[in-house]
Structures are given as C-alpha cells and as structure tokens.
Amino acid sequence: LIVAGPGTAPALPAADTSKPLPGAENAGKPGYYTVKPGDTMIRVGLESGQNWKDLVKWNNLDNANVIEVGQVLRVVPPGENASGA
C-alpha cells in the first residue's frame, strides 16, 4: 500500500475559461439575471420576486448551491413576456 503524502495529490484540470457560462447569450436582456459575487438562488429569487425553487427548474440546474459569477439565469417563467414581469 502506497500512501501519498502532502503535496502529492494529482493536479486538477484548469477550468476552461474560453467556454461561455450558461445563458451568456441572454446577458442584459429583460427577464434574465447575471450572477454577482455572493449571490445565492434565494437572493436571486428575492431580487427578482420569484421563488428560488422555480428559478432552479426554469434554469435546469442540477444543484441549486452551484451557480457561478457571470452565469445568466432566467428569472421569468418560460414563455412569459419579460416586459410584463
């Protein structure tokens, strides 16, 4: 049995920064919200007047605890006119 000592853990691959974040094409559009540092789904829900659980569904998020700064989230129901929200 070989036990790796400190500092011998395999390096994790670097994040691919050339790949746009989910929803980036909707940045700045009505009905969408760009995640800021410190945001949580609950905070985004409060700011948009929506239930955070609905936001998770509308954005097809696997884990509500994993959102990234710069990610663009839908904050109006699919098919609803954003200008009326």
N, C-alpha and C positions, 0 to 999 in steps of 0.2 A: 504494500500500500504506500503510495506516494502522496504526501500532503503538501499542497502549495503553501508557501509562506507568504507573509505580507508583501505586497508589491508585485506578485507574480500572477495576478489574475489576468485573464485574457482581456485585451482591449476591446471595448465596444465599438461597433462601426460608427463613424461620424454621421450625424443627421444630414440628410440630403437637402441642403438649403436651396437648391435650384428648383425643387418641386414646390409649386404654389400650395398654400394651405387650402383646406376645403372651403368652398364658397367664395374664393378670392374674386371671382368674376362679378360678384354682386356687391363688392365693397362700395359703400357710399350710396347705394340705392335705397329708396324708401322701403321699409319693411324688413331691413337687414341690419344687423348689429355687428360691429367689429370688436372682438375681444381685446380688452385692455389688461395691463398687469394688475393682478389681484382679483380679477373677475371670477365669479363662480356662476353656475347656472342659476342659482337662487337670486343672485344680484342682477343678472341679465333679465330674469323674469320680472323682478321688481321694477327695474328701469323701463321695461317695455310694457308693463301692465299685463303680463301673461303668466300662466302657471309654468314653473320650470319643468314639470313633467311633460307638458305639451311641447315645450321647446325641444326637449330631448327627442320626442317622437318625430317632430317636424324636420329635425336635422339628422335623423337616423344615427344618433350617437350610441355607440356600444356601451360607453361608460360616461355617466354624467359628470364624473370627477376629473375627466381628462379633456380639457379644452386648452388651446394654445393661443398665446398673444398673437394677434393678427388674423386669427381664424374668423370667418364671417358666418354668422348664424342667422337663420330665418327667424323673425320674431312676429310674423303674422301667419295665420293658418294658410296652408297651401290652397291656392285657388281664390283667396280673398284679395280684394284690391287694397294694396298697401296705403294708398292715399286716404282711404276711409278709416284707417286704423288709428 
